[in-house]
Amino acid sequence: MASNRSFAPNGPMNVDVSPTTRLHELECTAVDMLAHASPRMLFIDEIHNLLSCSARDQRAALNAIKYLANKLRVSIVAAGTYEALHVMRSDSQIASRFEQHELPIWTESQELRRFIAGYLALLTGIELRGQHLGGGLIH
């Protein structure tokens, strides 16, 4: 049974799927929804979790990433632990598409306090103008 899909331009996406829908049909629906949303970037967090999959499942996931990059013409950012490099390097095409960037470990500093305070303000809607951010990280 095929899923019914209706995508209004710049409007809500209504998708009718049932628990018996075939995996291939679900994948097609997901790709259609992503194409409709027109993202400029796809962020994949915790890519290192592929290490717990079989080699076959790892290849399938990496092939899906390549397919999405080609089909959607989006930038893809994959984030994970250092061990994630083993997965990414197992496919020569994936390895050539991704650059490794290591993030430095944060140390307590005025810069870190400013970042956390700004992020919390963003999440809670609190205005931080003129507030002093001195002292320890946790009070």
BELVEN-V944561 format. One record per helix or strand of 2 or more residues. SS is the DSSP state (@ for helix, = for strand). FROM is the first residue (numbers start at 0). TO is the last residue. If there is no record, write none. Layout:
[[SS/FROM/TO] [SS/FROM/TO]]
This chain:
[[=/3/6] [=/12/15] [@/22/36] [=/40/43] [@/46/51] [@/54/71] [=/74/77] [@/83/88] [@/91/96] [@/109/123]]
